[in-house]
């Protein structure tokens, strides 16, 4: 999953470099690289899902940004290699990995200021890869690999810096909720959805 994200970002970066060299790009594109943690709140008494380390890469294009509110398009890629499962059922997987790809729209407030808040909403794809072992250590003979839809919404704050390496460097903090279908944990849960809350921070390169 992480290799796919890296390859995509390389292609996007090369394309943006070509645009910049031809004079077509005017800092309307960006690539964000963030690290954070994922939290999954559960309402089931015999189930808890531990937090997991999350890797995020986001490509975005700004359509407008000269007024008080800017508007753009973004594609967040989020990979969570592992989240442990604590379950009262002996049939639940020991852990699972997650991948979210949710294209959407971003609204930037005071985009030309040194500190710019923003809000985002979008939707797309969620992939869960359940472990091959159960919480008891026995082999997981149930079906693994779950594809679901996902709704993403959240917001953050960008902090501009005077640094250029060679692109303008921005620091970002954000929180997003990827509301998706549930992974296959082999027990009855209330509702059909699951909140996957991601809190992260990192850098943004604009070109």
Buried (B, 14 or more C-beta within 10 A) or exposed (E): BEEEBBEBBEEBBEEBBEBBEEEEBEEBBBBBBBEBEBBBEBEBEEBBBEBBEBBBBBBBBBEEBEEEEBBBBBBBBBBBBBBBBEBEBEBBBBBBBBBBBBBBBBBBBBBEEEEBBBEBBBBBBBBBBBBEEBBEEEEBEEEBEBEBEBBBBBBBBBEBEEEEEEBBBBBBBBBBBBBBBBBBBBBEBEEEBBEBBBBBBBBBBBB
